[in-house]
Structure formats: structure tokens, C-alpha cells
């Protein structure tokens, strides 16, 4: 088993810019997104070509913005990958609206072990496991990806593989023998006829980047499901590396639920279990309302792409929300300091009015947040409340930054500055109580 895994994710999305200027040149908005990422200390580069599809493996160490965007193997796999995914979507939201829901979009996750390349033994184990559990994994995919020509079952793509599977016990033995005697090149031809398969092995050959590509993820619209599908692909491949499936073991003896539990266990060993939902039905969106038949939250207020709630609020979700509020606050503080504090002093009457309005907004945010948290206890409401309350609290505080420059408001500013995080914590704890 690898000490850790490298992974890359391709996020296919259709997004409308916040501001549309004529002429609408695609590469201009690619560069805006890349600039938004660089502003947040991520390495990013925009494609300046107008071609439909090109491979650029030289850019797979950064966020590469193109018509077929990809993220490659990171140079620092120990860094907090969840924070980086959060940062990507934060940067995206600064340039574009939430992506459209489209069955034309999917997500691809590239995975390789800590040594940068899979060993031949690992590849053989993974190939056998992919075939053995193919029907169960297929059931875990979103409906739009199950019969999609861009992520076919490997057994459907490869006629040779299909003949082994349809050959009963003897066909299974022949398949095991073929995998056991395969090198990297012959393993690729055995597992697929082209790259448009659920598990793409084409990158494992010498000239490839060394990863196995999972192409079954849904079109992504936010950070939550991005983390889900990354954790799913990495944890499943990690699980397959540890299993020993023999030539006489053809019949499945477990259900999709039981396999998903094993994937969750594998994720725990990789410290990724917090990034997987409780069940595969939530993962593939087949159980929209989550546990206890809670009502689906109105899509009009979805600021995240949660599908269904966990059974209860957990410290994990509180930690995520806390990090999100802190990140939003830091960014807003920087903007206010640059545009307001460092600028001309606003008039005292105008600042008094502004501070009063922000205080009313804060009160409204608390009330709305509590109502939604009580009557709609799911992560979508959780995120909505976070947006309303977090924005209200932080804007009230940052508004006081400018007030603080006025002598008569100095004591108010000092009070808010010294207790601002305590205020945020108290408000949020009240919502989750």
C-alpha cells in the first residue's frame, strides 16, 4: 500500500461570467479565472489556443484552464488538498456564476501512488478488481454517467474483456491468466479499446503521466462533490491494491452497500473519510433528501452542491464552515483595507448610516439563519445560513474598519476587533445548537 496517493481532477463545467463584455472571447475568461486562482496563491495558467482539445502534460503540475481543463500530479502531495479545492471554487465564483446543471459535463480523477507510478503488481490487482466489482461500481455512478459514451464500462469497450466475462468460470480463469501475464502495454489493450472508459489505463505506459483515470464522476458545480468524487476514486483504487482475488473467485458475495463500506474504510486509512458521504445513494444523487425523508432544499438558495444531509451536524461540517467563514473574512478584510481604509475617510454621518444598516443586516441574518437551521436541518440550509450570517457579521465588522479611523468611533472599532472571531463563533454555535 502506498504511503499516500497523488491525484488530479478534471472539472468539466459550463459557466456564465458575472460580467459579459463584447466580444465574448473564451480565452479572456480563461485568463481571468487563472488570475483569480493566482491571486489566491495557486499555480494556474490559461490556455491561449482556440483548438478544441489538446494534451498539455507539461501543465499538469498546476491548474490548467482550457476547453478540456485538467489538474495533474501535485509537487507537494502532503499539502491540504481540500483547502485547494475550496480555493478553486472560491476563485471560480469571483469570475463565473454557478455552473449549469448539464448531463454533457462530467469529472475525471487521475490517481497515482506516492512513487508517481503504479507498479505492475498494483496494476494487475486493480485490473482484476475493476472487472470483479464492475457491476457494483456501475450502480454507484450518477444516472447520467452509467450509459455514457465517454465513460463506458471497460468490459463494454474491450471485446476481449467482454468475452472473458461472458465465459463463466472458465472465462474468469482465462482473464486472470491474461492479467497475470500482461505487461503495461498489453494490460491497456486488454482493459479498453480507447480512452473513453470508466477506468482509463492509457497513461500507465512509458510515455504517459503514470496515472489511472476515473471518468465516472458527475458534472461538478461546487467544492463538496468535487471532494466526494476525488475521495471515492482514490479510496477505491487503494482498496483494490490490498485485495487478492483468485481465479476460483468469480461470483460476487457482497452488495453495493457492503462494497461502499469497504471503500469508506479504505478512505479512513487515507484520512479521506470525511470527504465521502454516508452512502453511495447520496454520492450518486439517487437519494436527494438524505436520511429520515427530510425535504429537499429549494434549489434557488443552493450556494453549495450538497445533495442530502448527514444524519446530524458534526464537528467536521462545523470545521469546514468555520474555515469558510475565516477565509471569506480574511479576503473581505483585505478588500476593505485596500479600497476603504487606505482610501479617503468617509464622512461620519454616512458611516453611521452604513454601520446601522449592517447591524440590521446582521440581525436579519441571525433570524433567517436560525429559521432555516431549525426547519431545514440539512447542509444546504447550513451553507445558506453560513452565507447570510457570515456575510452579515463580517461586513458589519469590516465596515467598522473605516469607522475606526474616525476618532469618535475608535472605541467601537477596538471592541469589535478584539472580539470579532468570538462573535462569529457565538452566532454560529447558536445556529447549530
Secondary structure, DSSP 8 states (H G I E B T S, - for coil): --SSEEEEEEE-----BSS--SS--HHHHHHHHHHHHHHTT--EEE-----S----GGGTTSEEESTT-EE---S-TTS-HHHHHHHHHHHHHHHB------TT-EEEEEEEETTSS--HHHHHHHHHHHHHTHHHHHHHS-HHHHT-TTSB-HHHH-HHHHHHHTTHHHHHHHHHHHHHT--HHHHHHHH-SSS-BSEE-GGGSTTS-S-EEEEEEE---SHHHHHHHHHHHHHHHHHHHH----TT--S--S-HHHHHHHHHHHHHHTT-GGGS-SSHHHHTTS-TTTGGG-----GGG-SS---S--SS--HHHHHHHHHHHHHHHHHHHHHHIIIIITS----HHHHHHHHHHHHHHHHHHHHHHHHHHHHS-SHHHHHHHHHHHHHHHHHHHHHHHHHHTSGGGHHHHHHHHHHHHHHHHHHHHHHH-
